[in-house]
Amino acid sequence: MNDFDIPIFKRTYELYKTFYGYRATVTKQDRYTIWQRCENIILDILESILLASQTYKTEKLPILEKVSLKLNFLRVFLRLMKEVKTIDNRKYMTLEELVDEIGRMLGGWIKSTKER
């Protein structure tokens, strides 16, 4: 199986494309602060998932736990963007649904890695 075919990678890729699509609706002030931070976190998550998929089983867990932490940071920043009106509720819900799905997939991956 190709590393780009794993479901969590595809979902995170979709999250980035969705997030990127909202960029034009964000004010310049927000685009270069919290928006940029969230974009970097999503890219870090995407990179780390790819790294974990190509790493030996014994080395996966620390990478996956780091991804989990970054996903939690992203949740907080997305909520903050909604509260300060950088994004509207509809966009927030769309992004949050994707993040939740990625979180469930990641949780399953971490669990299966711990059981081995």
C-alpha positions in Angstrom: 0.0 0.0 0.0 1.2 3.5 -0.9 1.8 5.8 2.1 -0.5 8.4 0.4 -3.3 5.9 0.4 -3.7 5.5 4.2 -7.0 7.0 5.4 -5.6 9.3 8.1 -3.2 10.8 5.6 -6.0 11.3 3.0 -8.2 12.9 5.7 -5.5 15.3 6.9 -4.8 16.2 3.3 -8.4 17.0 2.9 -8.3 19.1 6.1 -5.5 21.2 4.7 -7.2 21.7 1.4 -10.4 22.8 3.2 -8.5 25.1 5.5 -6.6 26.6 2.6 -9.8 27.2 0.7 -11.1 29.4 3.6 -7.9 31.6 3.5 -9.3 34.3 1.2 -12.2 35.0 3.7 -9.7 35.8 6.5 -8.6 39.3 7.3 -4.9 40.1 6.6 -4.5 40.8 10.4 -5.6 37.3 11.3 -4.0 35.6 8.3 -0.5 36.3 9.5 -1.1 35.4 13.1 -3.4 32.6 14.3 -4.3 31.5 10.8 -0.6 30.9 9.9 -0.1 29.1 13.1 -3.0 26.7 12.4 -1.8 26.2 8.8 1.7 25.3 10.1 0.3 22.8 12.6 -1.8 21.1 9.9 1.3 20.8 7.7 3.3 19.4 10.7 0.6 16.8 11.3 0.6 15.8 7.6 4.3 15.5 7.7 4.4 13.5 10.9 1.7 11.1 9.7 3.8 10.4 6.6 6.9 9.9 8.8 5.1 7.5 11.1 3.8 5.5 8.2 7.4 4.9 7.1 8.9 4.3 10.5 9.6 1.0 12.2 6.8 -0.1 14.6 9.0 0.3 17.6 9.5 4.0 16.8 6.0 4.9 15.8 4.5 5.7 19.2 6.5 8.8 20.1 5.7 10.3 16.6 2.0 9.5 16.9 1.8 10.9 20.4 3.4 14.1 19.1 0.7 14.2 16.3 -2.0 13.8 19.0 -0.6 16.8 20.9 -0.5 18.9 17.8 -4.0 17.9 17.0 -5.1 19.1 20.4 -3.3 22.5 19.8 -5.2 22.8 16.5 -8.5 22.2 18.3 -7.8 25.0 20.7 -6.7 27.4 18.0 -9.7 26.6 15.8 -12.0 27.2 18.7 -10.2 30.5 19.4 -10.6 31.5 15.8 -14.3 30.9 16.0 -14.6 32.9 19.2 -12.7 35.9 17.9 -14.7 35.7 14.6 -11.8 34.9 12.3 -14.0 32.1 10.9 -17.8 31.7 11.1 -19.6 28.8 12.8 -20.2 26.9 9.6 -16.5 26.8 8.7 -15.6 26.0 12.2 -18.0 23.0 12.3 -16.6 21.7 9.0 -13.0 21.9 10.2 -13.9 20.5 13.6 -15.6 17.5 12.1 -12.5 16.7 10.0 -10.2 17.2 13.1 -12.5 14.9 15.2 -12.4 12.2 12.5 -8.6 12.5 12.3 -8.4 12.3 16.1 -10.5 9.0 16.1 -8.2 7.5 13.4 -5.1 8.6 15.3 -6.5 7.2 18.5 -7.0 3.8 16.8 -3.5 3.9 15.4 -2.0 4.7 18.7 -4.0 1.9 20.4 -3.0 -0.6 17.8 0.7 0.5 18.1 0.6 0.0 21.9 -0.9 -3.4 21.6 2.0 -4.8 19.5 
